[in-house]
C-alpha cells in the first residue's frame, strides 16, 4: 500500500518538473526553431533535408545563449551535385536569433563560456563568449568567420 501511494505522487511531480523544464520554445521541436529563424532573418535554407540540433547553453551573466548545430544538404535539381552547409546558430533564451557562423565541422564540446572545435589552437579553435556575448568575428581553422544573419 505504501508503494502505491509513492506512485501516485511521483507521476504528478514528474509532470510538473517536465512542464517547468519545457517552457522554452525549443522544447516543441525544430518547427518552432525554424519559424523563429524564418521570422528573424536567417539566411540559410529552412526547407528540404535540414537538421537543427541544440548542443547546449552558455550562460553569461543573466543571458542564456542557446547553441545549435545546423546542417543542410540538397541540390537545386535532381541529378545535380549535392551542396551542404553547416552553421553554429546562436539564440537567446527568449527565442531571439542573434546570428550564425558558417563552419566546416561540428564543435567537439561546450564549456561554460566557449564553443570548442577540434582544430589546433594556432589556427583558432574556440568561439569565446564574454560579457558582450558572442564575438562579431572569430578565427576557426585559419579562417576569419563573421557572425551573420
DSSP file (Angstrom, degrees, kcal/mol; ACC not computed):
  #  RESIDUE AA STRUCTURE BP1 BP2  ACC     N-H-->O    O-->H-N    N-H-->O    O-->H-N    TCO  KAPPA ALPHA  PHI   PSI    X-CA   Y-CA   Z-CA
    1    1 A X     >        0   0    0      0, 0.0     4,-1.7     0, 0.0     0, 0.0   0.000 360.0 360.0 360.0 -38.2    0.0    0.0    0.0
    2    2 A X  H  >  +     0   0    0      1,-0.2     4,-1.5     2,-0.2     0, 0.0   0.887 360.0  51.4 -66.1 -38.6    2.8    2.4    0.8
    3    3 A X  H  > S+     0   0    0      1,-0.2     4,-1.7     2,-0.2    -1,-0.2   0.863 106.1  55.5 -65.2 -36.2    4.5    1.8   -2.7
    4    4 A X  H  > S+     0   0    0      1,-0.2     4,-1.6     2,-0.2    -1,-0.2   0.898 104.9  52.7 -63.1 -41.5    1.1    2.6   -4.4
    5    5 A X  H  X S+     0   0    0     -4,-1.7     4,-1.2     1,-0.2    -1,-0.2   0.887 106.7  53.4 -61.1 -40.2    1.0    6.0   -2.6
    6    6 A X  H  X S+     0   0    0     -4,-1.5     4,-2.3     1,-0.2     3,-0.3   0.890 105.8  53.4 -62.3 -41.3    4.5    6.8   -3.8
    7    7 A X  H  X S+     0   0    0     -4,-1.7     4,-1.7     1,-0.2    -1,-0.2   0.871 105.5  53.4 -63.5 -37.7    3.5    6.1   -7.4
    8    8 A X  H  X S+     0   0    0     -4,-1.6     4,-0.7     1,-0.2    -1,-0.2   0.806 114.3  42.0 -68.8 -28.3    0.5    8.5   -7.2
    9    9 A X  H  X S+     0   0    0     -4,-1.2     4,-1.6    -3,-0.3    -2,-0.2   0.823 109.3  58.6 -85.0 -32.9    2.8   11.3   -6.0
   10   10 A X  H  X S+     0   0    0     -4,-2.3     4,-2.6     1,-0.2     5,-0.2   0.919 101.3  52.8 -65.3 -46.4    5.7   10.5   -8.4
   11   11 A X  H  X S+     0   0    0     -4,-1.7     4,-2.2     1,-0.2    -1,-0.2   0.930 111.3  44.4 -60.6 -50.0    3.7   11.0  -11.7
   12   12 A X  H  X S+     0   0    0     -4,-0.7     4,-2.2     1,-0.2    -1,-0.2   0.887 113.6  51.7 -63.4 -35.5    2.3   14.5  -10.9
   13   13 A X  H  X S+     0   0    0     -4,-1.6     4,-2.3     2,-0.2    -2,-0.2   0.927 110.6  47.7 -64.9 -44.2    5.7   15.6   -9.6
   14   14 A X  H  X S+     0   0    0     -4,-2.6     4,-2.6     1,-0.2    -1,-0.2   0.882 110.6  52.5 -64.6 -37.8    7.4   14.4  -12.8
   15   15 A X  H  X S+     0   0    0     -4,-2.2     4,-2.6    -5,-0.2    -1,-0.2   0.924 110.1  47.6 -63.4 -44.0    4.7   16.2  -14.9
   16   16 A X  H  X S+     0   0    0     -4,-2.2     4,-2.3     2,-0.2    -2,-0.2   0.914 112.8  48.9 -63.9 -43.0    5.2   19.5  -13.1
   17   17 A X  H  X S+     0   0    0     -4,-2.3     4,-2.3     2,-0.2    -2,-0.2   0.911 112.9  47.4 -63.3 -42.5    9.0   19.2  -13.5
   18   18 A X  H  X S+     0   0    0     -4,-2.6     4,-2.2     2,-0.2    -2,-0.2   0.922 112.2  49.4 -65.1 -44.0    8.7   18.4  -17.2
   19   19 A X  H  < S+     0   0    0     -4,-2.6    -2,-0.2     1,-0.2    -1,-0.2   0.895 112.7  47.6 -62.7 -40.4    6.3   21.3  -17.8
   20   20 A X  H >< S+     0   0    0     -4,-2.3     3,-0.9     1,-0.2    -1,-0.2   0.892 113.1  48.7 -67.7 -39.0    8.6   23.7  -15.9
   21   21 A X  H >< S+     0   0    0     -4,-2.3     3,-0.6     1,-0.2    -2,-0.2   0.857 109.3  53.0 -68.5 -35.1   11.6   22.5  -17.9
   22   22 A X  T 3<  +     0   0    0     -4,-2.2    -1,-0.2     1,-0.2    -2,-0.1  -0.054  69.8 106.9 -97.4  33.0    9.9   22.8  -21.3
   23   23 A X  T <   +     0   0    0     -3,-0.9    -1,-0.2     4,-0.1    -2,-0.1   0.691  59.3  97.3 -78.3 -17.6    8.7   26.4  -21.1
   24   24 A X  S X  S-     0   0    0     -3,-0.6     3,-1.5     1,-0.1     4,-0.3  -0.421  84.9-125.7 -67.6 145.1   11.4   27.2  -23.6
   25   25 A X  G >  S+     0   0    0     68,-0.3     3,-0.9     1,-0.3     7,-0.2   0.701 105.6  71.1 -63.0 -19.0   10.3   27.5  -27.2
   26   26 A X  G >  S+     0   0    0      1,-0.2     3,-1.2     2,-0.1    -1,-0.3   0.690  81.5  71.2 -74.9 -17.4   13.0   24.9  -28.1
   27   27 A X  G <  S+     0   0    0     -3,-1.5    -1,-0.2     1,-0.3    -2,-0.2   0.745  86.2  65.8 -71.2 -21.9   11.2   22.1  -26.4
   28   28 A X  G <  S-     0   0    0     -3,-0.9     3,-0.3    -4,-0.3    -1,-0.3   0.397 110.2-110.7 -86.1   6.0    8.5   21.9  -29.0
   29   29 A X    X>  -     0   0    0     -3,-1.2     4,-1.1     1,-0.2     3,-0.8  -0.337  46.0 -44.5 101.8-177.4   10.9   20.8  -31.7
   30   30 A X  H 3> S+     0   0    0      1,-0.2     4,-3.4     2,-0.2     5,-0.2   0.698 119.6  71.4 -70.3 -19.5   12.5   22.1  -34.8
   31   31 A X  H 3> S+     0   0    0     -3,-0.3     4,-2.4     1,-0.2    -1,-0.2   0.917 101.2  45.9 -61.8 -40.9    9.3   23.6  -36.2
   32   32 A X  H <> S+     0   0    0     -3,-0.8     4,-2.4     2,-0.2    -1,-0.2   0.900 114.4  48.0 -67.3 -40.4    9.4   26.3  -33.6
   33   33 A X  H  X S+     0   0    0     -4,-1.1     4,-2.8     2,-0.2    -2,-0.2   0.940 112.0  49.4 -64.7 -47.0   13.1   26.9  -34.2
   34   34 A X  H  X S+     0   0    0     -4,-3.4     4,-2.8     1,-0.2    -2,-0.2   0.912 111.4  49.8 -58.3 -43.4   12.6   27.1  -38.0
   35   35 A X  H  X S+     0   0    0     -4,-2.4     4,-2.2    -5,-0.2    -1,-0.2   0.926 111.3  48.1 -62.4 -45.6    9.7   29.5  -37.5
   36   36 A X  H  X S+     0   0    0     -4,-2.4     4,-0.8     1,-0.2    -2,-0.2   0.915 114.0  47.3 -62.0 -42.8   11.8   31.8  -35.3
   37   37 A X  H ><>S+     0   0    0     -4,-2.8     5,-2.4     1,-0.2     3,-0.7   0.921 111.9  49.7 -65.0 -43.9   14.7   31.7  -37.7
   38   38 A X  H ><5S+     0   0    0     -4,-2.8     3,-0.7     1,-0.2    -1,-0.2   0.874 113.5  46.3 -62.4 -38.0   12.5   32.4  -40.7
   39   39 A X  H 3<5S+     0   0    0     -4,-2.2    -1,-0.2     1,-0.2    -2,-0.2   0.599 112.3  51.1 -81.4 -11.2   10.8   35.4  -39.0
   40   40 A X  T <<5S-     0   0    0     -4,-0.8    -1,-0.2    -3,-0.7    -2,-0.2   0.103 120.6 -90.8-120.1  23.1   14.1   36.8  -37.8
   41   41 A X  T < 5 +     0   0    0     -3,-0.7     2,-0.2     1,-0.2    -3,-0.2   0.667  56.5 170.5  88.3  17.6   16.2   37.0  -40.9
   42   42 A X      < -     0   0    0     -5,-2.4    -1,-0.2    -6,-0.2   107,-0.1  -0.456  20.3-157.8 -62.3 129.6   18.1   33.7  -41.0
   43   43 A X        +     0   0    0    106,-2.3    -1,-0.1    -2,-0.2     3,-0.1   0.503  58.9  95.1 -91.5  -4.5   19.8   33.5  -44.5
   44   44 A X  S    S-     0   0    0    105,-0.3     2,-0.3     1,-0.1    -2,-0.0  -0.249  87.4 -84.4 -81.5 173.1   20.1   29.7  -44.6
   45   45 A X        -     0   0    0      1,-0.1    -1,-0.1    -2,-0.0    -2,-0.1  -0.586  36.7-178.7 -76.8 135.0   17.8   27.1  -46.2
   46   46 A X        +     0   0    0     -2,-0.3     2,-0.3    -4,-0.1    -1,-0.1   0.196  60.2  67.6-120.8  14.3   14.9   26.0  -44.0
   47   47 A X  S    S+     0   0    0      2,-0.1     2,-0.2     0, 0.0    -2,-0.0  -0.859  84.9  23.3-126.9 165.2   13.3   23.5  -46.3
   48   48 A X  S    S-     0   0    0     -2,-0.3     2,-1.4     1,-0.1    26,-0.1  -0.519 116.4  -2.0  83.3-149.6   14.4   20.1  -47.6
   49   49 A X  E    S+A   73   0A   0     24,-0.7    24,-2.3    -2,-0.2     2,-0.3  -0.634  86.3 141.1 -84.9  91.0   16.9   18.0  -45.8
   50   50 A X  E     -A   72   0A   0     -2,-1.4     2,-0.4    22,-0.2    22,-0.2  -0.932  31.8-162.6-128.3 154.5   18.0   20.0  -42.8
   51   51 A X  E     -A   71   0A   0     20,-2.5    20,-2.4    -2,-0.3     2,-0.4  -0.999   3.0-172.4-134.3 137.3   18.8   19.2  -39.2
   52   52 A X  E     +A   70   0A   0     -2,-0.4     2,-0.4    18,-0.2    18,-0.2  -0.963  12.1 178.9-130.1 114.6   19.0   21.6  -36.3
   53   53 A X  E     -A   69   0A   0     16,-2.5    16,-3.0    -2,-0.4     2,-0.4  -0.957  27.4-128.3-121.1 131.3   20.3   20.2  -33.0
   54   54 A X  E     -A   68   0A   0     -2,-0.4    14,-0.3    14,-0.2     3,-0.1  -0.642  19.7-173.8 -76.7 127.1   20.7   22.0  -29.8
   55   55 A X  E     -     0   0A   0     12,-3.3     2,-0.3    -2,-0.4    13,-0.2   0.719  52.8 -79.5 -91.1 -25.8   24.2   21.5  -28.4
   56   56 A X  E     -A   67   0A   0     11,-1.2    11,-2.9     2,-0.0     2,-0.4  -0.971  46.4 -72.0 154.3-168.1   23.7   23.2  -25.1
   57   57 A X  E     -A   66   0A   0     -2,-0.3     2,-0.5     9,-0.2     9,-0.2  -0.976  22.2-159.0-128.7 136.4   23.5   26.6  -23.4
   58   58 A X  E     -A   65   0A   0      7,-2.5     7,-2.9    -2,-0.4     2,-0.6  -0.979  15.2-158.6-112.0 122.7   26.2   29.1  -22.5
   59   59 A X  E     +A   64   0A   0     -2,-0.5     2,-0.5    53,-0.4     5,-0.2  -0.903  13.6 177.1-107.0 121.8   25.2   31.4  -19.7
   60   60 A X  E >   -A   63   0A   0      3,-2.5     3,-2.2    -2,-0.6     2,-0.2  -0.972  66.4 -47.1-122.6 113.6   27.0   34.8  -19.3
   61   61 A X  T 3  S-     0   0    0     -2,-0.5    70,-0.0     1,-0.3     0, 0.0  -0.455 122.9 -22.7  61.6-129.1   25.6   36.9  -16.6
   62   62 A X  T 3  S+     0   0    0     -2,-0.2     2,-0.5    -3,-0.1    -1,-0.3   0.379 119.7  95.1 -92.9   3.5   21.8   36.9  -16.9
   63   63 A X  E <   -A   60   0A   0     -3,-2.2    -3,-2.5    29,-0.0     2,-0.5  -0.828  57.6-158.1-103.6 132.2   21.8   36.0  -20.6
   64   64 A X  E     -A   59   0A   0     -2,-0.5    29,-1.3    -5,-0.2     2,-0.6  -0.920   4.3-159.0-106.6 130.0   21.5   32.4  -21.8
   65   65 A X  E     -AB  58  92A   0     -7,-2.9    -7,-2.5    -2,-0.5     2,-0.5  -0.938   7.9-149.6-109.8 116.1   22.8   31.6  -25.3
   66   66 A X  E     -AB  57  91A   0     25,-3.7    25,-2.0    -2,-0.6     2,-0.5  -0.747  13.2-150.9 -86.2 127.7   21.3   28.5  -26.9
   67   67 A X  E     -AB  56  90A   0    -11,-2.9   -12,-3.3    -2,-0.5   -11,-1.2  -0.879  16.5-177.8-106.9 124.7   23.8   26.9  -29.2
   68   68 A X  E     -AB  54  89A   0     21,-2.5    21,-2.4    -2,-0.5     2,-0.5  -0.912  21.8-142.4-122.0 147.9   22.6   24.9  -32.2
   69   69 A X  E     -AB  53  88A   0    -16,-3.0   -16,-2.5    -2,-0.3     2,-0.4  -0.958  23.0-165.4-108.0 124.9   24.3   23.0  -34.9
   70   70 A X  E     +AB  52  87A   0     17,-2.7    17,-2.1    -2,-0.5     2,-0.4  -0.902   9.4 179.5-113.2 134.6   22.6   23.3  -38.3
   71   71 A X  E     -AB  51  86A   0    -20,-2.4   -20,-2.5    -2,-0.4     2,-0.4  -1.000   1.4-177.6-135.4 140.3   23.2   21.1  -41.4
   72   72 A X  E     +AB  50  85A   0     13,-2.3    13,-2.2    -2,-0.4     2,-0.4  -0.999   1.6 178.7-136.0 134.6   21.6   21.4  -44.8
   73   73 A X  E     +AB  49  84A   0    -24,-2.3   -24,-0.7    -2,-0.4     2,-0.3  -0.998  25.3 103.3-135.9 140.6   22.0   19.1  -47.8
   74   74 A X  E     - B   0  83A   0      9,-2.0     9,-3.2    -2,-0.4     2,-0.3  -0.945  47.0-119.4 169.5 173.8   20.4   19.3  -51.2
   75   75 A X        -     0   0    0     -2,-0.3     7,-0.1     7,-0.2     3,-0.1  -0.944  23.7-125.6-133.4 156.5   20.6   20.2  -54.9
   76   76 A X  S    S+     0   0    0     -2,-0.3     2,-0.3     5,-0.3    -1,-0.1   0.863  96.4  19.1 -69.9 -35.6   18.5   22.6  -56.9
   77   77 A X  S >  S-     0   0    0      4,-0.2     3,-2.0    -3,-0.0    -1,-0.2  -0.979  95.2 -90.6-136.8 147.4   17.6   19.9  -59.5
   78   78 A X  T 3  S+     0   0    0     -2,-0.3     3,-0.1     1,-0.3    -2,-0.0  -0.286 112.7  23.4 -55.5 137.3   17.6   16.1  -59.4
   79   79 A X  T 3  S+     0   0    0      1,-0.3    -1,-0.3    -4,-0.0     2,-0.1   0.250  97.0 117.0  89.9 -12.4   20.9   14.7  -60.6
   80   80 A X  S <  S-     0   0    0     -3,-2.0    -1,-0.3     1,-0.2    -5,-0.0  -0.386  78.9 -75.5 -82.9 165.9   22.9   17.8  -59.8
   81   81 A X        -     0   0    0     -3,-0.1     2,-0.5    -2,-0.1    -5,-0.3  -0.279  48.7-118.2 -59.3 142.7   25.7   17.9  -57.3
   82   82 A X        -     0   0    0     -7,-0.1     2,-0.4    -3,-0.1    -7,-0.2  -0.727  27.0-155.7 -86.5 130.4   24.6   17.9  -53.7
   83   83 A X  E     -B   74   0A   0     -9,-3.2    -9,-2.0    -2,-0.5     2,-0.4  -0.835   6.3-160.9-105.8 144.6   25.6   21.0  -51.7
   84   84 A X  E     -B   73   0A   0     -2,-0.4     2,-0.4   -11,-0.2   -11,-0.2  -0.936   6.7-171.3-126.5 149.5   26.0   21.1  -48.0
   85   85 A X  E     -B   72   0A   0    -13,-2.2   -13,-2.3    -2,-0.4     2,-0.4  -0.999   1.6-170.1-140.5 138.7   26.0   23.9  -45.5
   86   86 A X  E     +B   71   0A   0     17,-0.5    17,-2.1    -2,-0.4     2,-0.3  -0.992  11.6 170.7-132.6 137.8   26.9   23.8  -41.8
   87   87 A X  E     -BC  70 102A   0    -17,-2.1   -17,-2.7    -2,-0.4     2,-0.6  -0.971  35.1-131.8-143.1 156.2   26.4   26.5  -39.2
   88   88 A X  E     -BC  69 101A   0     13,-2.3    13,-2.0    -2,-0.3     2,-0.4  -0.971  33.6-158.2-103.0 117.7   26.5   27.3  -35.5
   89   89 A X  E     -BC  68 100A   0    -21,-2.4   -21,-2.5    -2,-0.6     2,-0.5  -0.829   2.9-157.4-101.6 135.1   23.3   29.1  -34.7
   90   90 A X  E     +BC  67  99A   0      9,-2.6     8,-2.6    -2,-0.4     9,-1.1  -0.953  17.0 167.1-116.3 128.3   23.0   31.4  -31.7
   91   91 A X  E     -BC  66  97A   0    -25,-2.0   -25,-3.7    -2,-0.5     6,-0.2  -0.979  29.9-123.4-134.6 149.2   19.7   32.3  -30.0
   92   92 A X  E >   -B   65   0A   0      4,-2.4     3,-1.6    -2,-0.3   -27,-0.2  -0.401  36.4-100.5 -83.5 169.3   19.0   33.9  -26.7
   93   93 A X  T 3  S+     0   0    0    -29,-1.3   -68,-0.3     1,-0.3   -28,-0.1   0.708 121.6  60.9 -62.7 -21.1   16.7   32.2  -24.1
   94   94 A X  T 3  S-     0   0    0    -30,-0.2    -1,-0.3     2,-0.1    -2,-0.0   0.070 124.1-100.5 -97.1  26.1   13.8   34.4  -25.1
   95   95 A X  S <  S+     0   0    0     -3,-1.6     2,-0.6     1,-0.2    -2,-0.2   0.735  72.0 149.0  71.4  25.8   13.9   33.0  -28.7
   96   96 A X        -     0   0    0     -4,-0.1    -4,-2.4     2,-0.0     2,-0.5  -0.831  44.7-133.1 -95.9 125.0   15.8   35.9  -30.3
   97   97 A X  E     +C   91   0A   0     -2,-0.6    -6,-0.2    -6,-0.2     3,-0.1  -0.639  25.0 178.3 -77.3 122.0   18.1   34.9  -33.2
   98   98 A X  E     -     0   0A   0     -8,-2.6     2,-0.3    -2,-0.5    -7,-0.2   0.784  48.6 -89.9 -93.8 -33.1   21.5   36.5  -32.9
   99   99 A X  E     -C   90   0A   0     -9,-1.1    -9,-2.6    50,-0.1    -1,-0.4  -0.916  35.5-104.8 147.6-174.4   23.2   35.1  -35.9
  100  100 A X  E     -CD  89 148A   0     48,-2.8    48,-2.5    -2,-0.3     2,-0.5  -0.983   9.9-134.5-147.9 156.8   25.3   32.2  -37.1
  101  101 A X  E     -C   88   0A   0    -13,-2.0   -13,-2.3    -2,-0.3     2,-0.6  -0.956  24.9-131.1-109.2 130.7   28.8   31.3  -38.1
  102  102 A X  E     +C   87   0A   0     -2,-0.5   -15,-0.3    44,-0.4     2,-0.2  -0.747  40.2 177.3 -80.6 121.3   29.3   29.2  -41.2
  103  103 A X        -     0   0    0    -17,-2.1   -17,-0.5    -2,-0.6     3,-0.1  -0.737  38.8-142.8-124.4 168.3   31.5   26.3  -40.2
  104  104 A X  S    S+     0   0    0     -2,-0.2     2,-0.3     1,-0.2    -1,-0.1   0.715  83.8  30.5 -99.0 -30.1   33.1   23.2  -41.7
  105  105 A X  S    S-     0   0    0    -19,-0.1     2,-0.2     0, 0.0    -1,-0.2  -0.893  82.1-103.7-133.5 157.9   32.8   20.9  -38.7
  106  106 A X        -     0   0    0     -2,-0.3    12,-0.4     1,-0.1   -18,-0.1  -0.560  49.1-101.5 -75.8 143.8   30.6   20.3  -35.7
  107  107 A X        -     0   0    0     -2,-0.2    10,-0.3    10,-0.1     3,-0.1  -0.235  18.6-138.6 -61.8 156.3   32.1   21.5  -32.4
  108  108 A X  S    S-     0   0    0      8,-2.5     2,-0.3     1,-0.3     9,-0.2   0.794  72.4 -28.5 -86.6 -31.1   33.7   18.9  -30.1
  109  109 A X  E     -E  116   0B   0      7,-1.4     7,-3.0     2,-0.0     2,-0.3  -0.983  53.2-117.0-172.0 168.3   32.2   20.4  -26.9
  110  110 A X  E     -E  115   0B   0     -2,-0.3     5,-0.2     5,-0.2     2,-0.2  -0.893  21.5-167.2-113.1 147.4   30.9   23.4  -25.0
  111  111 A X        -     0   0    0      3,-2.7     3,-0.1    -2,-0.3     5,-0.0  -0.548  50.2 -78.9-114.6-170.7   32.4   24.9  -21.8
  112  112 A X  S    S+     0   0    0      1,-0.2   -53,-0.4    -2,-0.2     3,-0.1   0.749 128.0   7.0 -64.5 -22.0   30.8   27.5  -19.5
  113  113 A X  S    S+     0   0    0    -55,-0.1    16,-3.2     1,-0.1     2,-0.3   0.262 120.2  65.3-143.1  15.0   31.8   30.3  -21.9
  114  114 A X  E     - F   0 128B   0     14,-0.2    -3,-2.7    -3,-0.1     2,-0.5  -0.974  57.5-141.5-143.4 153.8   33.2   28.7  -25.1
  115  115 A X  E     -EF 110 127B   0     12,-1.9    12,-2.1    -2,-0.3     2,-0.4  -0.981  32.9-154.5-108.6 122.0   32.4   26.5  -28.1
  116  116 A X  E     -EF 109 126B   0     -7,-3.0    -8,-2.5    -2,-0.5    -7,-1.4  -0.807  10.3-167.8-107.3 139.8   35.4   24.3  -28.8
  117  117 A X        -     0   0    0      8,-2.8     2,-0.2    -2,-0.4   -10,-0.1  -0.781  35.0-109.1-118.1 164.1   36.4   22.7  -32.2
  118  118 A X  S    S+     0   0    0    -12,-0.4     2,-0.2    -2,-0.3     7,-0.1  -0.019  80.0 111.5 -85.5  31.8   38.9   20.0  -33.0
  119  119 A X  S    S-     0   0    0     -2,-0.2     2,-0.1     6,-0.2    -2,-0.1  -0.536  77.6 -89.0 -97.4 167.5   41.4   22.4  -34.7
  120  120 A X    >>  -     0   0    0     -2,-0.2     3,-0.8     1,-0.1     4,-0.6  -0.463  33.8-121.1 -74.5 151.6   44.8   23.4  -33.4
  121  121 A X  G >4 S+     0   0    0      1,-0.2     3,-0.9     2,-0.2     4,-0.3   0.855 109.7  59.4 -62.5 -37.2   44.9   26.4  -31.2
  122  122 A X  G 34 S+     0   0    0      1,-0.3    -1,-0.2     2,-0.1     3,-0.0   0.768 109.0  44.3 -67.1 -23.8   47.3   28.4  -33.5
  123  123 A X  G <4 S-     0   0    0     -3,-0.8    19,-3.6     1,-0.1    20,-0.3   0.493 128.6 -93.7 -93.3  -5.6   44.7   28.2  -36.3
  124  124 A X    <<  +     0   0    0     -3,-0.9    17,-2.7    -4,-0.6    19,-0.1   0.497  48.4 176.5  95.3 121.0   41.8   29.1  -34.0
  125  125 A X        +     0   0    0     -4,-0.3    -8,-2.8    15,-0.2     2,-0.3   0.295  53.5  63.8-139.7   9.5   39.7   26.5  -32.2
  126  126 A X  E     -F  116   0B   0     13,-0.5     2,-0.6   -10,-0.2    13,-0.2  -0.982  53.1-150.8-139.6 150.9   37.2   28.4  -30.0
  127  127 A X  E     -F  115   0B   0    -12,-2.1   -12,-1.9    -2,-0.3     2,-0.5  -0.964  31.4-160.6-112.3 107.6   34.4   30.8  -30.0
  128  128 A X  E     -F  114   0B   0     -2,-0.6     7,-0.4   -14,-0.2     2,-0.3  -0.793   4.1-153.6 -98.4 127.2   34.7   32.6  -26.7
  129  129 A X        +     0   0    0    -16,-3.2     2,-0.2    -2,-0.5     5,-0.2  -0.708  17.3 175.7 -92.3 147.2   31.7   34.5  -25.2
  130  130 A X  B >   -G  133   0C   0      3,-2.0     3,-2.4    -2,-0.3   -70,-0.1  -0.659  54.9 -66.3-133.5-165.7   32.2   37.4  -22.8
  131  131 A X  T 3  S+     0   0    0      1,-0.3     3,-0.1    -2,-0.2   -71,-0.1   0.724 133.9  53.7 -61.2 -20.0   30.0   39.9  -21.1
  132  132 A X  T 3  S-     0   0    0      1,-0.3    -1,-0.3     0, 0.0     2,-0.3   0.428 114.1-120.9 -91.7  -0.2   29.1   41.4  -24.5
  133  133 A X  B <   -G  130   0C   0     -3,-2.4    -3,-2.0   -70,-0.0    -1,-0.3  -0.692  63.3  -1.9  98.9-151.2   28.0   38.0  -25.8
  134  134 A X  S    S-     0   0    0     -2,-0.3    -5,-0.1    -5,-0.2     2,-0.1  -0.425  81.8 -99.7 -76.8 153.4   29.5   36.2  -28.8
  135  135 A X        -     0   0    0     -7,-0.4    -1,-0.1     1,-0.1     3,-0.1  -0.384  16.8-134.2 -70.9 150.4   32.3   37.8  -30.9
  136  136 A X  S    S+     0   0    0      1,-0.2    11,-3.0    10,-0.1     2,-0.3   0.810  94.8  22.2 -70.9 -31.2   31.4   39.5  -34.2
  137  137 A X  E    S-H  146   0D   0      9,-0.2     2,-0.3   -36,-0.0     9,-0.2  -0.975  70.9-177.1-135.1 150.0   34.3   37.7  -35.8
  138  138 A X  E     -H  145   0D   0      7,-2.3     7,-3.5    -2,-0.3     2,-0.6  -0.996  25.2-127.7-147.2 146.3   36.2   34.6  -34.8
  139  139 A X  E     +H  144   0D   0     -2,-0.3   -13,-0.5     5,-0.2     2,-0.4  -0.866  34.0 170.3 -95.7 118.6   39.2   32.7  -36.2
  140  140 A X  E >   -H  143   0D   0      3,-2.8     3,-2.2    -2,-0.6   -16,-0.2  -0.988  67.7 -19.0-132.3 124.0   38.5   29.0  -36.8
  141  141 A X  T 3  S-     0   0    0    -17,-2.7   -17,-0.2    -2,-0.4     3,-0.1   0.812 128.5 -50.3  52.6  36.0   40.8   26.6  -38.6
  142  142 A X  T 3  S+     0   0    0    -19,-3.6     2,-0.4     1,-0.2    -1,-0.3   0.427 116.9 109.7  87.5  -0.3   42.7   29.5  -40.1
  143  143 A X  E <   -H  140   0D   0     -3,-2.2    -3,-2.8   -20,-0.3     2,-0.7  -0.902  65.4-133.8-112.5 136.8   39.6   31.3  -41.4
  144  144 A X  E     -H  139   0D   0     -2,-0.4     2,-0.4    -5,-0.2    -5,-0.2  -0.802  30.5-165.9 -87.4 116.5   38.1   34.5  -40.1
  145  145 A X  E     -H  138   0D   0     -7,-3.5    -7,-2.3    -2,-0.7     2,-0.3  -0.848   9.0-142.3-110.3 140.5   34.4   34.0  -39.7
  146  146 A X  E     -H  137   0D   0     -2,-0.4     2,-0.9    -9,-0.2   -44,-0.4  -0.746  19.0-122.5 -97.8 145.2   31.7   36.6  -39.2
  147  147 A X        +     0   0    0    -11,-3.0     2,-0.3    -2,-0.3   -46,-0.2  -0.805  53.0 165.8 -80.5 111.0   28.6   36.3  -37.0
  148  148 A X  B      D  100   0A   0    -48,-2.5   -48,-2.8    -2,-0.9  -105,-0.1  -0.873 360.0 360.0-131.6 159.2   26.0   37.0  -39.7
  149  149 A X              0   0    0     -2,-0.3  -106,-2.3   -50,-0.2  -105,-0.3   0.447 360.0 360.0 -78.5 360.0   22.2   36.6  -40.1
